[in-house]
């Protein structure tokens, strides 16, 4: 059942200004998500225009400099929502943004012999982002080790943007257990970490099957885990800082490794 927004002028203006703003933003979000449902979208547009009119007539400053709005086009709804958020110093998270889908254009779905081993990651947002990247770039499997949050975590679900069901995930009590399991399956075990013995990611020539260990955001990969890896890889840096967000670093590594595996296969 779709939520129906109906407010009289008296009821709407009785709300505090912050509540009025939240109602408008919620209605814009719902309109953006349901713009393709003509009858419901039209009802939302009508209610929104009424409430925006109430605000204008009241003389408050919620809409100052934003009095030109067009709710008949999706792009205009998005622009108005973004401008209103910016005016009030509010910002969207990744999972608040509706992504226009081009999935049907991808006729070649591929999975590469690449496993990502997540070594006690702390952030559900990082895990969700890695799940999304893994699905898009063809990772065959994710190993969730130790305290790494899994698909039951709401934030992982939200950040993965509907890709959870397309990536195989296996849980292990420890990273050592995961490494032992994949080694028995014939995987070369490599780690993504900056050490005195690491080699540049672009210089690495992967074997036929690769398991990549990704370390904890705060502590990195423990020495005993690094010692059990066949190789240690690093991303070439050119700035003052020598570390990236773990999901960004993982995306770079996955893209590089899948390209190399594809070239080797060809």
N, C-alpha and C positions, 0 to 999 in steps of 0.2 A: 504494500500500500504506500503510494507516494505521499509524502507530507504536503499538506495544503497550508499555505501561509495566507492568513486573512487578518487584517488589523483595521479597526476603525481609527480615524485620526486621533480621537481622544485617548484610546488605549495605547497607540503607538507612541504618542508624545508624552505619555505618563511614564514611560521607561526612562532611566538615566541615559545620557548621551552615549556612554560607552556601550550600553546594552543595545541602543538603536544601531550603532555602528556594527556590532556583532551580528545582529539580525540581517542587516543589509549584506554583509560579507558572506554569511551562511547562505542566503538566497542566491547570491551570485555564484557561489561554489556549486550549489545544487543545479542551477541553470546551466553552468558550464558542463557538468557531468551528464545532464539529461537533455541537452539542446536538440538531440536527434529525435526526441519524442514530442512530436508537434503539439499535440493537445496540452500536454503537461507543461511544455516550455512556454506556450502562450499564456497559460494561467499564471506561471511564475513571472513572466514579463509584466503582466498586468498588475500583479501584487507589488512587484518591485517599483514600478513607475508610480503607483499610489504612495508607497512609503517614501520614495525619493521626493515626491511632491509635498508630503507632510513636512519633511525636513526643511525644504526650501521655504515653505510658508511660515515655518516657526522662527526663521531668522538665526538658527544656530549655525555653527561654522564647520559642521562635518563635511560639507560638500564644497567649501570654498575652492575656487579655481577648477572645480570638477563638474560644472553645471551642464556641460555638453556631453551627453551620453546617448548611445544608440544600442539598444538591446536586440535589434533585429538580426544582427550578424554575430556569429560565434567569436570572430576575431575582435569585434568591438566589446563584447562582454568580457573577454580576457583582458583587453587593454584597460577597461574601466576598473575591473577588479584589481589589477596590478597597480594602477595609479592610486586607487583608494588605499591600498595596503601601504604603498610608499609614503603617501601623505601622512599616515598615522604611524609611521616607523614600524610596520609589521612586515614579516617576511614569511614566505612559503618554504616548507620543507620539500624535499624531492618527491615524497609520496603524496603531497598535496596537489601535485601538478598532473593533470590529465595528459597523457602522451597520445598524440595522434598516431594510430597504428598503421604500419606498412608491412605487417607480418606476412600477408598473403603474397607479397612480391618476392619473398625468399623461397625459391623453388628447390634449393639444394641444402638440406639439413645434414650437417656433418658432425660427427663426434670423433675427436682425436684421442690417441692413447696417452692422455695427459690427466693425471690426478693431482688435485690441490689438497695438501694436508694442512689444516688450520690448527696451529699449535697454541691452544689456550688463549684464543682471542677474547677480548673483554667486551668489545662494542658490538651490540646487535646490529647497529647501522652499518658497520664495516662488513659484518658477515652477510647481511642482506645485499649490500652492494656487490660483494664478491660473487654471491649466487647469481645475481643478474648478469654480471660480466661473464661468468662461466657459461651460462646458457647461451648468451649471444655469440661467444667466440668458440664454442664447441668443446669445452672441457667434458670429459666422460664421467668424472666422479669427484665428489667432495668428501674429504674425511674430516669429521668434526671431532676434535680431540680434547679430552679433559673438560674444562669448564666452558668451552666454546658454545655459545647459544645456538639452538637448532631451530627447525621449522615451527616448533610449537610456540616460539617467542613472537609476540605480536609485532614488535619492531622489525624483526627479521622478515616477517611476512609482508609488512608494509613496504619496506625498502627494496625488497626483491622484485617488486612490481610485477606480480603474477607469473614469475618464472620458476617458483619453487617446485611445481609438479613436473618440470621438464629437466631437472638436474637430479641425478642419483646422489643421495647423501647417505653416508655410513658413519656411525658413531663408534669411537674407540675410547677406552678409559684413559689412555695415555698416548702421547705422540710416539713413544718407543714401540708400543704395540702396533700402531698403524704402520710405522716404517718396516717392522719385521714382517707384517702381513704382505705389504706390497713388494718387498724384496723377494719373498717366496713366490710371488706371482710374476717375477721376471722384470720388475721395474727398476730403472736406475733412479737412485734417490739423490736429489739435489736440494739445496737450501738457498733461499734468497736472503743474503745477509752480507754486511760489509765487514770483512776481516782482512788480516794480512795475507791470507792464502786464497782469497776469492778471485775469480776470473770475471771478466766483463761478460755480461749477458749475451752481447752480440757475437762474442768469440766462442761461445759454447756450441758444440755440435751434439745434439741430443741423440740418444740411442733410440731404438724403436718404441720403447715405452718409458715414460718419465713420470715420477712423482715429485712434486715441488713442495717443500716445506715452507710455510709462511709463519713468521713468529709473532709472539705477543706484542701488542702496541707499545707497552712500557719497557719490557725487559728484553725484547728480541728473542732469539733462539738460544737456549742453554748450551753451554760448551759440550756437554755429553751428547746432546742431540746432533750438534754440528760434527762431532767426531764420528758419528755413525753414518754420516752422509758421504756419498761418493764424490760429490763436487759441491762447491759453494759459489754462488753466482752473485754478482752485484750489478746494479744499474749505474751506468756512467753519469756522473753529476758535473754540472758546470757552474753551480752557484756557491754561495758561502755556506749554506746549510747542506748537510749530507744525508738528510732523511726525508722521505715522503710519507704521506698518509698511507697506511697499510693497504687500503683498498685501491688507491691509485697505483702504488708500486706493483700490486698483484695484477692489475689490469695491463700494465706495461709488459710484465713478464709473460702473462698468458698470451698476449698478442704476438710477442716475439717468438715464443716457443711453438705455438700452433703454426705460425708461418714456416718455421724451420722444419717442423714435422711434416707439413704439407709438401715442402720442397724435397725432403728426403724420400717421401713416398712416391713423388712424381719421377 
